[in-house]
Amino acid sequence: MPLTSRIVALPTAVLALSAVAACASAGSTGAGVTGSSGATPKSSGGMKAGGGGMNMSAAPACTPVPKPAAAPRRIVTMDAGAAAFVQRLGAGDRLVGTAAPDFRSAFTGEARAALDTVRVIDPGRGNREAVLAAKPDLVTGISVYELDSFDGNPTADQLRQNGIAAYVACPSTSPVTDLTPTYKYVNDLAAVIGRPSAGSQVLAQLTQQAGHRSGDTPVVALSAAPTGGQGISTRGSTSLANGIITLAGGRNIASSVRSDLAQLSAEQVSVANPKVIVAVSGLGPQTGSELVEAITASPLLQSTEAVRSGNVVVVPQSILLSPSLLNSQAVSTIADAVAKAK
């Protein structure tokens, strides 16, 4: 049966960044976190909307790709995931700070060690004063919501007024069937920082790592366990998650919903009968294992083949919902679950 969105909800990028905000506001500043003066940086505030929420009058405008006269020498990233891209493009020595260090949690080994060397200027979403104090000539991030969506964030106009170029990844308005949003961000960022050849190499690596598996196994991504009387929130066709599920050989059961976040009824999910459930961790207080436990215990999902067979896998939101060097890892994890379902 055709699936249609039932209510308007926050885009996944906002939810992901809100999770970071919650961690920061709870007082988690991380070890060795210092601001430009050596003091613990002040985290930016809540999402804009009449007293701490997000401004829902309109989504932030996508920033045009800047064309600086010279390659930026001082780069601030609004999240550690963007910092990883800068490092992979061979410009890590130009990083002078990052916000949202939680985005590095999915990285391991040398990549994590490299990210740990980047100075954290804000444990939250990017306090304007901290960003400006770092004196960057470029500010970049993996989401359009990282500029002007939270109290204390800089706007693209404010950055330009201070002689600072800004470029953040823009969400897709068309169905996503691969890693196109990630590829675009890499390609544009590489051009902005004067590393186009490195960008081509990274794109080739990401494409090869992600691969493409054909298939039609029904999959649903959930960041919370549904409860009685509520709809079931998942990701629609314009989300990056839809592209990752497709590359993994799955079929997003909400792929007919042309939006980022979709709201389905319990009946629709039951009829679609997903064979794989992706537990999207990092958007709430639960650990991955706690989220899996809650999902498998939900009465609204008991009839699905995924729950009956125990085919529920955890994927961090930072590598499923937004551009990341680890998007291919998300593809691989889901692909393994799809193979198990066949």
N, C-alpha and C positions, 0 to 999 in steps of 0.2 A: 504494500500500500504506500502511496506517496507520503512522504514525511514533510510536514510544514512547521515552521517555527511558531510557538504559541505565545511567547512574551518577549519583550525587549529586555536584553540583559547586557551587563558590562562586557566589553571585549576581553578576550583571554589575556592580551598583553597587559591590560589594566589589572586583572586579577593577579597575574604573576608579579607585577611590581607592587601590588598591595601586600602580597605575602612578605616581600622584602621590607616594606614599610612597617609591618607588624613586628617583625623581628627587631628592627631598629628602635621603634618606640618602646619596646619592652626593655630596652637598656642594654642590648647586646651590641657591644662595639668591637669585639674581636681583639685578639692579642696584638699588641704593638700597633694599634691604629692611632695615627697621629695626624693632625692637620698641618697646614703650612707653617704654623708658628711653633709646632711641637706639642701643642695642647690637643686634647681629645676634641675632634671636630663636632660641631653642632649638627645634628641630623635635621634634614628638611621635614616639614610637617605633614599633615594628613592631606588626602585628596581634596581638591577644590569642589565646593558646592555648599554655599551657605553655612559655613562653620565646620569645615574639616573634611567634607566629602569631595568627590570629583565633580568638575564642571560638566554637566551633561547637556549643555545647550548645543554643543557641536563637538565633533571629534577634532583633535588638533590637526592643523594642516600639515601635510607632508613637506618637509624641507627640500627645496631644490638642491641638486647636487652642486656644491660650490666648485668654482674654478679658480683657486688661488694662483696668484702670480708666481709664487714659489712654493715648493713642498713644505708643509707645516713642520716645524721643528719641536713644538711643545704640544703634546696631545693629552687631553683628558677624556676618559671614557665614563659614560654614565652608568656602566655596569661592567663587571669583570669579564663577562662573555665577549663584549666588544674589545676589551684589552687583549684577550686571547687572539682575536683576529689580527689586531695590530702587530702582535708579536709574530704570528705566523707569516705575516707579510714582510717581515724583516725590519720592522720599524720599532721594535720594543724599546730601543734606547731613547726614543722620543717621548715615551710615556712619562708624564709628570704626576699622574694620579688617576684614581678610579673611585667611583661610588659603587654601591650595591655589590659588595664583595661576596655575598651569598651565591652569586652566579658562578663562582669558581668551584663550588662544592662537588660538581660532577666530574671535575678533572682530576687526574691522578698522575703519578710519575713525574717526568721532566716538565710536562706542560703545567701541572699544578705548582711545581717548585718555581717555575718561571713567573707564574701569576702571583705567587706569594711575595715576590720581590717588588711588585708594583705598590707604591704608596697609596693607602686608602685615605682619601680626603673626606669621605662621608660614608658611614655605615648604612645610611638609608639610600634615598633615591637621587641625591645630588643637590645639596644645599647650594644656593646661588652664590653666597659669599665665599664658600669653600672652593667652588669652581673658579670664580674670578680670581681668588687669591693665588691659585696655582699658575696664573698668567699663561694660559694656553693660547695657541693660535688656531686650534681645532678642537671642537667638542663633538664626540660621536657616541652612538649607542644603538642597541638592537631593537628599540621600539620608539615609535613616534610619540608615545605617551610619556617619554622621559623628559620632554620639554614642555613646561607650562601646564602639566596636569596635576601637580601636587603643590601644596603651599610651600614656598621656599625654593621651588625649582626655577632655573633661569628659563627665559623664553628665547626663541631663536632671534627675535628682534633685539632683545637686551644684549645677547652675545655679539650680534653684528655691530651694535652701537659701541661696543668695547673693542672692535676690531678683531673679533673672533669668529671664524667660520664654524658652521654647525651642519652636521649631517647625521640623521638617524634613519634606521630602516623604516620603510613605509609598508603598512599592511596591504595585502592584495584585495582587490575588489572583484576578482574573477576566481573561478574554481581553481584550486591548487592541486596538481597531480604529481608533483615532484618537489625538489628543493628550490624552486625558482626564487622565492623571496630571499633565501640565503645566498643564492648565486648572484642576485642583483646587488645585495648589500656588499658582498665581497668585491665584485667588479667595480662598483662605484667608489668604495672606500680605497681600493688600490689605486684608482685614478686620482683621487683627491690627494693622497699622500705621496704620489709620484712613484708608485711601485706597480705599474701595469703588468710587467712581465711576471712578477711574483704573484700577482692576482690570477693570471692565467694558470700558473702552476697549482695554486691552491684550488681553483675551480676544477681542474682536472683530477686532483686528488680526491676532492669531495665527491665528485661524480662517480669515480671508480669505487670509492669506499661504500657509497650508498647502494650502487647497483640498481637493478630493477627486476622484481619477481612478478610474474603474471599470476593472477588468481582472483577469486571472488569471495573469499572467506569473510563473512560478516564480522566486523569489529566495532566496538564502541569504546570511547575514551571517557573516563569519569574521574573528576577531581574530588568527589565526595560521594558517600553512599546515599542513595535516594531514600526518603522516608515517606510514609503514608501521607496522602493529601497534597503532595508536591509533584511537580513535573520532574523529569530527569534531564539534568543539564549535561550537554556534551558539545562536541565541536562540529561545525558545519563545513561546507565545501570550500569556503574561502580561507580556512585556517591552514597553517603550515602542518598541523597534525593530520589533516586530510591527505596532504601530499606524502607525508611519511608513511601513513597507513597504506596508501596506494603502492608505494615503492616496496613495501614489505609483502606484497601479494595479498593484501586485504581489501575489503570494501567497507568504507565508513558507512554505518547504517543511517547516518544523517547527511550523506553526501548530496541529497536532493534539496537540502536547506541551504540556500545561497546566502550565507552569513558566516561570521566567525564563530559565534556561540549560538547553539541551537537548544531549544527546549522541547523535549519530546514527552509524550504521555507514556505511562507504564504499559498501556496496551500496545502502542507502537513498538516499544522495545521488545515486548513479548513476541509480537508477530515477526519482527526482524530476527529474533533469536540469535544474538551474537555468539559466535564460537570462541571469541577472544575478547576479554575486557582489559583495557589498558588503564591501570591505576595511576593517575597523574599526581605524583607527589610534589610537595613543596608549596602548595597553595593553601595550606591549613596547618593546624598544630599537630596533626597526626604524622607518625613516621610512615614509611612505605608499607611496612608489614602491618601496622595498625589500620591503614587504609584498606589493604587487601582483606583483612579480617572483617572490617565493617561492610565492605561491598559484598562479600560472600554471605554475610549474615542478613543482608537486606531482603525482606519478604518480596519486594518488588522485582528482585532479580533471581529468585530461587528457581524459576522455570527455565532460565536460559541455559544453553548447553555449556557456556563458559563457566558458570558457577557449578553446574553439576559435574563437570570434568576437572574442575580446579584450575582452569586455564586463565588465570588472572595474573598479569605481569606488571611490575612497577617500572615506570619511566619518569624521570625528573622533569618537571615543567620547563626547566631552563634549557632542555635540549629537544623538547617536543613542540613547544608553542611559539618559539622565536628563533631567529637565525643563530646557529651555534656551530662551532667546529665539530661538535659531537652529535650533530643531527643524524649522521650515519650510524652512530651507536644506537640511537633510538630505532632506526630502521631495522637494524640487526636483531635487537631484542624482540620487537614485534614480529619479525619474520620467523624467529624461532618458535614463537607461540602459534603463528599461523601454520607452520609445518607440523606442529604437534596436533593441531586440530584436524588435519586432513586424514 
